[in-house]
């Protein structure tokens, strides 16, 4: 009986690994196709039957892309950095206040914050545009980070849950030693929330890095535009420069992959650990 169970466990492990490898290949194939297409000549991309690898890699495709996107790329990097740093500061402070401090109306105020997440962005797009126009923010990068940084609903929720999961004895011991509220937050509580901060940083980076709608709505000057807008320029009504588009997309994807590889451990902990309990 024990031998039969052992064999069943081995077979189950083999089937599981085969399925996981198959799914990994399915998900990685579009990425491989994108990179391969970025190295082809324009006429090779749509050949029938299709070929995966180019006969002669066209590295000049990347040279042409880098002649177009440097300003857009650095605009995206700057906005992503501002969004990540700013949102982490605001969300961590708000999450600590809602999770560890006691003040009248705390729970009601937190429910109101969560309720704002149910309002679709498209519903307040026009009023928001009119307000930004009145205060002179149109054709600036302010609309691309101020609303995102100062309205971190999901990030505040995640930080609150993480702070609530920490033992109350940490606060009590620190106050006995004479620590103030900000000292407790900065030196004791915040270092315990690294997984949640990493998860929020990744979500915020992706949200900012992939934002196409915001720049198209609020920015008119080419020198202020971002990388997604630059990629859209490789497509027009009658013709799409597929090889340049794939090369630009490859450049745009690399920072996302690097960020995830660096923060993968903390990202998984932030989603699966105590941050969503309580």
C-alpha positions in Angstrom: 0.0 0.0 0.0 2.8 2.4 0.9 4.6 1.5 -2.3 1.5 2.3 -4.4 1.1 5.6 -2.7 4.7 6.5 -3.4 4.3 5.6 -7.0 1.1 7.7 -7.3 2.9 10.6 -5.7 5.8 10.3 -8.2 3.4 10.2 -11.1 1.5 13.1 -9.8 4.7 15.2 -9.4 5.7 14.3 -13.0 2.3 15.3 -14.4 2.4 18.6 -12.4 5.9 19.5 -13.7 4.9 18.7 -17.3 1.8 20.9 -17.0 3.9 23.7 -15.4 6.5 23.5 -18.1 3.8 23.5 -20.8 2.2 26.6 -19.3 5.5 28.3 -19.0 6.2 27.7 -22.7 2.8 29.0 -23.7 3.4 32.2 -21.7 7.0 32.7 -22.9 6.3 32.1 -26.6 4.8 35.6 -27.3 7.9 37.1 -25.7 10.2 35.0 -27.8 8.2 35.9 -30.9 8.4 39.6 -30.1 12.2 39.5 -29.7 12.6 37.4 -32.8 10.4 39.8 -34.8 12.3 42.8 -33.7 15.4 41.4 -35.4 13.7 40.6 -38.7 13.5 42.6 -41.9 10.1 44.1 -42.5 9.2 41.7 -45.3 10.1 38.6 -43.1 7.6 39.3 -40.4 4.5 38.4 -42.4 5.9 35.5 -44.5 3.8 32.4 -45.0 4.6 29.9 -43.5 6.0 32.1 -40.6 9.6 31.7 -39.5 10.6 32.1 -35.8 14.2 33.3 -36.2 15.5 35.9 -38.7 17.9 34.6 -41.4 20.1 37.7 -40.7 19.5 39.6 -37.5 18.8 43.3 -38.1 20.3 45.0 -35.1 19.8 48.3 -36.9 16.1 48.1 -35.9 17.2 48.8 -32.3 19.4 51.7 -33.5 16.4 53.3 -35.3 14.3 52.8 -32.2 16.9 54.4 -29.9 17.1 57.4 -32.2 13.3 58.0 -31.5 12.6 57.0 -27.9 15.3 58.3 -25.5 13.3 61.4 -24.4 10.1 59.3 -24.1 12.0 56.5 -22.2 13.5 58.9 -19.6 10.1 60.6 -19.1 8.6 57.2 -18.3 11.5 56.4 -15.9 11.1 59.8 -14.1 7.4 59.4 -13.8 7.6 55.8 -12.6 10.2 56.8 -9.9 8.0 59.7 -8.7 4.9 57.5 -8.6 6.6 54.6 -6.8 8.4 56.7 -4.2 5.5 59.1 -3.6 2.8 56.5 -3.4 4.9 54.3 -1.0 5.3 57.3 1.3 1.6 58.3 1.3 0.3 54.7 1.4 2.6 53.7 4.3 1.6 56.7 6.4 -2.1 56.3 5.7 -1.9 52.5 6.3 -0.2 53.1 9.6 -2.8 55.6 10.7 -5.7 53.4 9.8 -4.1 50.2 11.1 -2.3 51.3 14.3 -3.7 54.6 15.5 -6.9 55.2 17.3 -9.0 58.3 16.6 -12.7 59.1 16.3 -14.3 58.0 13.0 -11.3 56.0 11.9 -13.2 53.0 10.6 -15.9 55.1 8.9 -13.2 57.2 7.2 -11.5 54.0 6.0 -14.7 52.8 4.5 -15.1 56.0 2.7 -11.6 55.6 1.3 -12.5 52.1 0.1 -15.8 53.4 -1.4 -13.9 55.7 -3.7 -12.4 52.6 -5.4 -15.9 51.7 -6.7 -16.1 54.8 -8.8 -14.9 54.0 -12.4 -12.2 56.4 -13.6 -14.1 57.1 -16.8 -16.9 58.6 -14.7 -14.8 61.5 -13.5 -12.5 61.9 -16.5 -14.1 65.0 -17.9 -14.6 66.8 -14.6 -11.0 66.0 -13.7 -9.8 67.3 -17.1 -11.7 70.5 -16.6 -10.3 71.0 -13.1 -6.7 70.4 -14.4 -7.3 72.8 -17.2 -8.5 75.5 -14.8 -5.4 75.2 -12.6 -3.0 75.1 -15.6 -2.0 71.5 -15.4 -2.7 70.5 -19.0 0.4 69.9 -21.0 2.4 69.2 -17.9 3.3 65.9 -16.2 1.5 66.7 -13.0 -1.7 64.9 -13.9 0.3 61.7 -14.5 1.5 61.5 -10.9 -0.4 63.7 -8.5 -3.7 61.8 -8.6 -2.0 58.5 -8.5 0.3 59.4 -5.5 -2.4 61.0 -3.4 -5.2 58.5 -3.9 -3.5 55.1 -3.2 -6.7 53.2 -2.2 -5.5 49.6 -2.8 -2.0 50.4 -1.4 -3.5 51.9 1.7 -5.7 48.9 2.2 -2.8 46.5 1.8 -0.5 48.5 4.2 -3.3 48.8 6.7 -3.8 45.0 6.7 -0.1 44.4 7.1 0.2 46.9 9.9 -2.8 45.4 11.7 -1.2 41.9 11.5 1.9 43.1 13.6 1.8 42.4 17.3 0.5 45.2 19.5 3.4 44.4 22.0 5.8 46.1 19.5 4.0 49.5 20.1 3.7 49.0 23.8 7.4 48.1 24.3 8.5 51.1 22.2 6.3 53.5 24.1 7.7 52.2 27.4 11.1 53.1 26.0 10.0 56.6 25.3 9.5 56.3 21.5 7.0 58.7 19.8 4.4 57.8 17.2 6.6 58.6 14.2 9.6 56.8 15.7 7.5 53.7 16.1 6.3 54.0 12.5 9.7 54.7 11.0 12.0 52.5 13.0 9.9 49.6 14.2 6.8 49.1 12.0 7.9 50.1 8.5 10.9 47.7 8.3 8.4 44.9 9.1 6.4 45.7 6.0 9.0 45.2 3.3 7.1 42.5 1.4 4.0 44.7 1.2 6.1 47.7 0.1 7.7 45.6 -2.6 4.3 44.4 -3.9 2.9 47.9 -4.0 6.1 49.2 -5.7 5.7 46.6 -8.5 2.0 47.4 -9.0 2.7 51.1 -9.1 5.6 50.8 -11.4 3.6 48.7 -13.9 0.6 51.1 -13.7 2.8 54.1 -14.4 5.1 52.5 -17.0 2.2 51.2 -19.1 0.0 54.3 -18.9 -1.0 55.3 -22.4 -4.3 56.9 -21.7 -3.1 59.6 -19.3 -0.3 61.1 -21.6 -2.7 61.1 -24.6 -5.3 63.0 -22.6 -3.3 65.5 -20.7 0.0 66.1 -22.7 0.3 67.9 -26.0 4.1 68.6 -26.2 6.1 65.8 -27.7 9.1 66.4 -25.3 6.8 65.5 -22.3 5.3 62.3 -23.7 6.1 58.8 -22.4 7.3 55.5 -23.9 3.8 54.0 -24.6 3.0 57.0 -26.7 6.3 56.6 -28.6 5.4 52.9 -29.4 2.0 54.0 -30.7 3.8 56.3 -33.2 5.0 53.2 -35.1 1.4 52.5 -36.0 -0.8 54.6 -38.3 -4.0 54.3 -40.3 -2.4 52.7 -43.3 0.9 51.0 -42.3 2.5 49.6 -39.1 6.3 49.3 -38.8 6.1 45.9 -37.1 9.8 45.4 -36.7 10.4 48.8 -35.0 7.2 48.3 -32.9 8.5 44.9 -31.7 12.0 46.4 -31.0 10.4 49.3 -29.0 8.2 46.8 -27.1 11.2 44.7 -26.2 12.9 47.8 -24.8 9.8 48.7 -22.9 9.4 45.2 -21.4 13.0 44.8 -20.2 12.7 47.2 -17.2 9.5 45.4 -16.1 11.2 42.0 -16.2 14.2 43.4 -14.3 12.0 45.0 -11.6 10.1 41.8 -11.1 13.2 39.6 -10.9 14.8 41.9 -8.3 11.6 42.1 -6.2 10.1 38.7 -6.9 10.7 37.3 -3.4 9.2 40.2 -1.6 6.3 40.5 -4.1 5.2 36.9 -3.4 5.5 37.4 0.3 3.5 40.6 0.2 0.6 38.9 -1.5 0.6 35.5 0.3 1.6 36.4 3.8 -0.2 38.3 6.5 -0.9 41.4 4.5 -4.3 40.2 3.4 -5.4 38.8 6.8 -7.3 40.3 9.7 
